[in-house]
Amino acid sequence: MQEAEAVALADRVGELLTAIRSAEAELGAVLVEIEQRGVMELFGYRSVARLLEHLGDVPKAAAERVVQRARALNPGRALDGTPIPPLAPATGVAALSGRLSAPMIDVIVGALTDIPPEHRDTAENYLLSFAAEAGHKQVAALGARILAHLDPDGPAPEDTEPATPTRELSLRRKRSGIWELHGRFDDETGTRASALLDALAQRRTTTGEGPDLRSPQERYGDAFSDTLDLALNSPDLPMQAGERAHVLVAVSLADLKSGVGEATLGDTGRISAAEARIHACDSMLIPAVLGEKSEPLNLGRLRRLISAGLRRALYLRDRGCAFPGCHRPPRHCQGHHIRHWAEGGPTDLGNLVLMCAHHHRLLHRSGWEVRIAADGLPEFLPPPFLDKLRKPRRNNLHQPLPFAA
């Protein structure tokens, strides 16, 4: 009983689809006739698609697709009255009978558009015969095979300059403070971006922190942030109004010392004072420290007081992020003041350590501590919940400097 009901319902669906498709094909034929008679003269509309959009309450793009499909199936006329034969006449006849879906018609028309005119009739018959027992994706594959057989070498290369790559990007700040990024890129740019982000988005294997539980989206978000740090650290960064690109952060001295409160980021953004404290160590941000009456007490410079020579010394000593188990190289790292400069900490090699952005934040927000040992190298003290004895740890993953025997 159920089987018979299923067959009956399926038959009814097929009947309705046939009626709908037949009506759509007839609609297309009427639209082409209106176009030939003059849609402006008859209805006052600039195009048949606009007329269909208003008569049928359909989106503009959908109306244009219906008209474009109808033109390929029905004969038309040029401005001088010369008849224009349809691209796919046999497909038009089959469409009126309700045997072809819109995707199937588009596939056949698309294939015939690329096939030389002298072979179109034969190719159309092949495609329609196959369409009686196959889906539109299979018919599309057959059309591609027919075209490959007729033109194995493909179109002749144009003797012109390469096309300009497609590269579009928009960056928009929402009221919540979250930024949305959207873009479209050519294949080469996308491949390079994917390779870079893949390399930076690997799961962290640092010992002492537990497993890396970030989702793939979170890892790629962090990788994008690291990419910006790499670009801003580049000596080849273009200038803006005579200076390298920067962002200004304004924070009161009291909030900077305590890490409690808020700071202004750029023109409209807001970050916590604790986050500003991190950036004030060594960043592409310019910290502006304000007094009680919001007067500027200190306006730092790009890369926060750490000179190029001192940075090179840090690179040589730490060889990368100094946090135990971290593999990040120097170009991914920032200089961290062991005793914060807002508390009077000096900017010298004995008060600085090289750290990647992740471990720099971890150090500011967790129970980890860092110090310079007697041999002049940094070592880290884990929080008590990791090691009650707080035995000092070092990073032994980076290649040490060669020393003479």
Beta strands, then each sheet from edge to edge (+ up, - down):
strand 1: 76-77
strand 2: 83-84
strand 3: 167-173
strand 4: 179-185
strand 5: 239-240
strand 6: 243-244
strand 7: 247-252
strand 8: 262-265
strand 9: 269-272
strand 10: 285-290
strand 11: 296-299
strand 12: 333-337
strand 13: 352-356
strand 14: 369-372
strand 15: 378-381
sheet 1: 1+ 2-
sheet 2: 3+ 4-
sheet 3: 5+ 6-
sheet 4: 9+ 8- 7+ 10+ 11-
sheet 5: 12+ 13-
sheet 6: 14+ 15-
end
